Amino acid sequence: MPIKDLLLALVVIIVWGLNFVVIKVGLDGLPPMLLGALRFALVAFPAVLLVKRPNLPWRWLIAYGGTISLGQFAFLFQAMGNGMPPGLASLVLQSQAFFTLFFAAMFLGERLRAASLIGLAVAAGGLALIGSENGSHVPFFALLLTLCAAACWAMGNIITRRFGNIDLVALVIWGGLIPPLPFFALSWFLEGPALIESSLRNISLNSILSLIYLAFVATMLGYSLWSRLLSRYPAGKVAPFSLLVPVVGLSSSALLLDERLSAVQCWGGLLVMLGLLINVFGPRIRQRLLAALA
């Protein structure tokens, strides 16, 4: 991969890694469901007036927007609003890779690889360690919500695989039409009209900047660059870069938000990363070992 494209991948990694710190800043001024509604309203408008709708039936756009956009971020924002640290959220959310494998086996009939099962077992041990100090750093409910966010992301991955070759940026923009109204409804029900009015009347500059970053930098810029890389290289060559997102997420949270993990949670995080690495690179290592022994 040329240096230019490596730099593009690095930009995406940094943008998506910092995303979790920005979410935390946004949640300091806006309740979770209202933050989600405003984010996707900015993603969809006015971009839908400028970008052609992808050649998909509306039912698939609704399915995509309802899982990857609405489901994922409703659970993630609520998790972080209930005490999930940004750095750990960036790591735990990567469990979507394992949910994707199981959903692919359930709905698409794909076989589970041995490396994936080993990686899952290792990552599950890491998640157990992360949640073992319940009430001190990571409330169990917040951890569970983050795993639900990962499951929604994974289901969205399965849905997206049915689309074939499609403009990912157009998909994100038009899929962004789906979440705003459900998010507003959830905000009205869970957070109440009084809090909505107060939050909008007293919205801070930090909240506005967070919304701009989430909508235009993390979503529009991030997916534009990612789709460009996917159009030039096989997915297997591009996807492993996403493993660096939690590294940026954890580092930026420690640097900017003074997030500190206990020793047990650090070991848990390392196990989750090891499990992800086994899932991604395990088959290649096995093939090379077999070739070397042949």
BELGI-V290606 format. One record per residue. N is the residue number from 1. RES is the residue in one small letter. SS is DSSP state (H for helix, E for strand, L for the rest). PHI is phi in whole degrees, 0 to 359 (* if undefined). NEAR is the number of other C-alpha atoms within 8 Angstrom. Layout:
BEGIN
N	RES	SS	PHI	NEAR
N	RES	SS	PHI	NEAR
END
This chain:
BEGIN
1	m	L	*	4
2	p	L	299	5
3	i	H	304	6
4	k	H	302	6
5	d	H	286	9
6	l	H	297	9
7	l	H	294	8
8	l	H	298	10
9	a	H	298	12
10	l	H	296	8
11	v	H	299	8
12	v	H	298	11
13	i	H	301	13
14	i	H	293	10
15	v	H	299	11
16	w	H	286	12
17	g	H	291	15
18	l	H	290	11
19	n	H	307	12
20	f	H	286	14
21	v	H	295	15
22	v	H	295	11
23	i	H	301	12
24	k	H	300	11
25	v	H	296	11
26	g	H	298	14
27	l	H	288	13
28	d	L	291	8
29	g	L	241	11
30	l	L	226	11
31	p	L	292	13
32	p	H	304	12
33	m	H	289	14
34	l	H	291	12
35	l	H	300	12
36	g	H	296	15
37	a	H	298	14
38	l	H	291	10
39	r	H	301	12
40	f	H	282	13
41	a	H	296	11
42	l	H	288	11
43	v	H	296	14
44	a	H	279	13
45	f	L	244	8
46	p	L	265	8
47	a	H	301	9
48	v	H	296	11
49	l	H	279	7
50	l	L	249	6
51	v	L	248	8
52	k	L	293	7
53	r	L	296	9
54	p	L	298	9
55	n	L	284	4
56	l	L	223	8
57	p	L	297	6
58	w	H	300	6
59	r	H	298	6
60	w	H	282	9
61	l	H	296	13
62	i	H	295	10
63	a	H	297	10
64	y	H	295	13
65	g	H	296	15
66	g	H	283	11
67	t	H	257	13
68	i	H	293	15
69	s	H	267	12
70	l	H	290	14
71	g	H	298	12
72	q	H	302	15
73	f	H	276	11
74	a	H	296	13
75	f	H	291	12
76	l	H	295	12
77	f	H	298	13
78	q	H	294	12
79	a	H	298	15
80	m	H	290	13
81	g	H	291	11
82	n	L	254	9
83	g	L	109	10
84	m	L	285	15
85	p	L	296	10
86	p	H	304	14
87	g	H	298	16
88	l	H	293	12
89	a	H	300	13
90	s	H	297	14
91	l	H	279	16
92	v	H	297	12
93	l	H	297	11
94	q	H	290	11
95	s	H	296	12
96	q	H	305	12
97	a	H	299	9
98	f	H	283	9
99	f	H	300	12
100	t	H	299	13
101	l	H	299	10
102	f	H	289	9
103	f	H	295	12
104	a	H	296	11
105	a	H	292	11
106	m	H	287	8
107	f	H	256	6
108	l	L	247	7
109	g	L	74	7
110	e	L	283	7
111	r	L	278	5
112	l	L	278	9
113	r	L	277	6
114	a	H	300	6
115	a	H	298	10
116	s	H	293	14
117	l	H	293	10
118	i	H	295	11
119	g	H	300	14
120	l	H	297	12
121	a	H	298	9
122	v	H	294	12
123	a	H	295	15
124	a	H	297	9
125	g	H	297	11
126	g	H	295	14
127	l	H	296	12
128	a	H	297	9
129	l	H	294	12
130	i	H	300	13
131	g	L	270	12
132	s	L	287	6
133	e	L	260	9
134	n	L	305	9
135	g	L	94	7
136	s	L	266	6
137	h	L	241	10
138	v	L	234	14
139	p	L	302	13
140	f	H	301	9
141	f	H	298	8
142	a	H	293	14
143	l	H	298	12
144	l	H	296	9
145	l	H	298	12
146	t	H	295	15
147	l	H	294	12
148	c	H	296	10
149	a	H	298	15
150	a	H	297	15
151	a	H	295	12
152	c	H	294	12
153	w	H	301	13
154	a	H	297	14
155	m	H	297	13
156	g	H	297	12
157	n	H	299	10
158	i	H	295	11
159	i	H	296	11
160	t	H	297	9
161	r	L	296	7
162	r	L	280	6
163	f	L	276	8
164	g	L	74	6
165	n	L	283	4
166	i	L	214	7
167	d	L	289	8
168	l	H	294	9
169	v	H	294	10
170	a	H	298	11
171	l	H	296	12
172	v	H	296	11
173	i	H	294	14
174	w	H	287	13
175	g	H	294	14
176	g	H	290	14
177	l	H	290	11
178	i	H	285	13
179	p	H	287	15
180	p	H	305	13
181	l	H	296	8
182	p	H	300	10
183	f	H	297	14
184	f	H	298	11
185	a	H	295	8
186	l	H	296	10
187	s	H	296	15
188	w	H	298	10
189	f	H	282	7
190	l	H	272	6
191	e	L	253	11
192	g	L	89	9
193	p	H	297	8
194	a	H	294	6
195	l	H	291	8
196	i	H	300	13
197	e	H	298	8
198	s	H	297	8
199	s	H	295	11
200	l	H	287	7
201	r	H	293	6
202	n	L	249	6
203	i	L	299	10
204	s	L	267	7
205	l	H	297	6
206	n	H	299	9
207	s	H	294	14
208	i	H	296	10
209	l	H	296	8
210	s	H	297	12
211	l	H	297	12
212	i	H	298	11
213	y	H	295	11
214	l	H	299	13
215	a	H	280	13
216	f	H	262	11
217	v	H	269	11
218	a	H	295	13
219	t	H	271	11
220	m	H	291	12
221	l	H	293	9
222	g	H	302	12
223	y	H	288	12
224	s	H	296	10
225	l	H	292	11
226	w	H	296	10
227	s	H	293	11
228	r	H	295	8
229	l	H	294	12
230	l	H	294	10
231	s	H	284	7
232	r	H	259	6
233	y	L	226	8
234	p	L	300	8
235	a	H	302	7
236	g	H	296	6
237	k	H	272	7
238	v	H	268	11
239	a	H	305	8
240	p	H	302	9
241	f	H	299	9
242	s	H	295	8
243	l	H	294	12
244	l	H	276	9
245	v	H	300	14
246	p	H	297	13
247	v	H	298	10
248	v	H	293	12
249	g	H	299	19
250	l	H	292	13
251	s	H	294	9
252	s	H	293	13
253	s	H	293	14
254	a	H	292	11
255	l	H	284	8
256	l	H	264	7
257	l	H	243	8
258	d	L	58	7
259	e	L	287	9
260	r	L	238	5
261	l	L	258	8
262	s	L	288	6
263	a	H	300	6
264	v	H	297	9
265	q	H	290	11
266	c	H	297	10
267	w	H	296	10
268	g	H	298	14
269	g	H	298	13
270	l	H	296	9
271	l	H	293	12
272	v	H	298	16
273	m	H	297	11
274	l	H	298	11
275	g	H	298	14
276	l	H	295	15
277	l	H	295	11
278	i	H	298	12
279	n	H	297	14
280	v	H	280	9
281	f	H	256	8
282	g	H	305	11
283	p	H	299	9
284	r	H	293	7
285	i	H	297	8
286	r	H	298	8
287	q	H	298	8
288	r	H	291	8
289	l	H	294	8
290	l	H	296	8
291	a	H	293	7
292	a	H	290	6
293	l	H	277	5
294	a	L	289	4
END
